[in-house]
Amino acid sequence: MMTLDKNQTSDLNNQKTTSPSPRHPYLILAIAILFPGVGQVMNSQPARGLVMLFFMLTLGLITYKVSTPEISLIGRFAGGIFIYAVAIMDAYKWSRIRWNEHQFSK
């Protein structure tokens, strides 16, 4: 069994186990608007970002194939645009939660 002397114990007690400060929610919001799915990656949720991107492309393709040619371009990609909007709100929500937790934990 390993024992620590007095100096090593005080060194361990003085080290803070703080996580890095989260990015500001407005920065995450801007990134999520410009680059779909990257907001989740910036929130340390890369799998969630890939899932959002996958469903965005899938539902956009489905609504494009199902709709008729006389529907507007926005209407033809409505499924993908809907998931895009959900991904933006999701990235902002989780970044705001992490930001508030970090601010109040000080």
Order of alpha helices (4+ residues) and beta strands (2+ residues): alpha-alpha-alpha-alpha-alpha-alpha
